[in-house]
């Protein structure tokens, strides 16, 4: 399987701010966070709340924050 480099970032003030870079052959896992992982990210980067993106193979993806949903 192809390894995907995934850059996670949030947007603020017209700039993209780096949160994390990962490499994974499972694209779904690379762009999905558990509730605990998302809470840690938001604690460290408060502006990333409902504002987290992933850049995968040149494609920007807005990630959905499910930390307040009943499903997570």
Secondary structure, DSSP 8 states (H G I E B T S, - for coil): ---EEEEEEEEETTEEEEEEEEEES-HHHHT---HHHHHHHHHH-GGGTT-EEEEETTEEEEE---TTSTT-
